Amino acid sequence: MALEAILLWAVIGLIAGWLASAVVGGGYGLIGDIVVGVVGAFLGGFILRALGTGAPFGGLAGTIFVAFIGAVVLLLILRVIHSSTVRRV
């Protein structure tokens, strides 16, 4: 994989992860937002494919949108998992 592709994945992940953490709340820092955004890109692509649709628009903006949708879903899942493992006193 070329360095340019890795940097593009990182930038898309950062933007999508940051936007998702701004919407859902609670961020994981710079590296965490990149990871959430990249994993969210895979999750968003899987979700939209399962629904029989794709990105509503093309190009880089469409890729960021799909990654954002997946990152929001991922953060919501992480929040549910975290809240179920933390005991409330």
C-alpha positions in Angstrom: 0.0 0.0 0.0 1.4 3.4 -1.0 2.1 6.1 1.6 -0.5 8.3 -0.1 -3.2 5.7 0.4 -2.4 5.3 4.1 -2.4 9.1 4.6 -5.8 9.3 2.8 -7.2 6.6 5.0 -5.9 8.5 8.1 -7.4 11.8 7.0 -10.8 10.2 6.2 -10.7 8.4 9.5 -9.8 11.5 11.4 -12.6 13.6 9.8 -15.2 10.9 10.2 -14.2 10.0 13.7 -14.1 13.6 14.8 -17.5 14.4 13.3 -19.0 11.2 14.9 -17.5 12.0 18.3 -18.9 15.6 18.0 -22.4 14.2 17.2 -22.5 11.3 19.7 -20.3 12.9 22.3 -17.1 11.7 23.9 -14.0 11.4 21.9 -11.0 9.1 22.1 -8.3 11.7 21.1 -6.5 12.1 17.8 -5.4 8.4 17.3 -8.7 7.1 18.7 -10.8 9.2 16.3 -8.7 8.0 13.4 -9.2 4.4 14.4 -13.0 4.9 15.0 -13.2 6.6 11.6 -11.4 3.9 9.7 -13.3 1.1 11.4 -16.4 3.1 10.9 -15.7 3.2 7.1 -15.7 -0.6 7.0 -18.8 -0.7 9.2 -20.6 2.0 7.2 -19.9 0.3 3.9 -21.2 -3.0 5.3 -24.4 -1.4 6.7 -25.1 0.5 3.5 -24.5 -2.5 1.3 -26.8 -4.6 3.6 -29.5 -2.0 3.1 -29.0 -2.2 -0.7 -27.7 1.3 -1.1 -24.4 3.1 -1.3 -23.1 6.6 -0.6 -25.7 9.2 -1.5 -23.0 11.1 -3.4 -19.6 10.2 -4.9 -16.0 11.2 -4.4 -14.2 12.0 -1.1 -17.3 13.5 0.5 -19.3 10.3 -0.1 -16.5 8.3 1.4 -16.4 10.5 4.5 -20.2 10.3 4.8 -20.1 6.5 4.8 -17.3 6.5 7.3 -19.2 9.0 9.5 -22.3 6.8 9.5 -20.3 3.7 10.5 -18.3 5.7 13.1 -21.6 6.9 14.7 -22.9 3.4 14.9 -19.5 2.2 16.3 -19.5 4.8 19.0 -23.1 4.0 20.0 -22.2 0.3 20.2 -19.1 1.1 22.3 -21.2 3.3 24.6 -23.7 0.5 25.2 -20.9 -2.0 25.9 -19.1 0.4 28.2 -22.3 1.3 30.1 -23.2 -2.4 30.6 -19.8 -3.2 32.0 -19.6 -0.3 34.4 -21.4 -1.0 37.7 -23.6 1.8 38.9 -23.6 2.4 42.6 
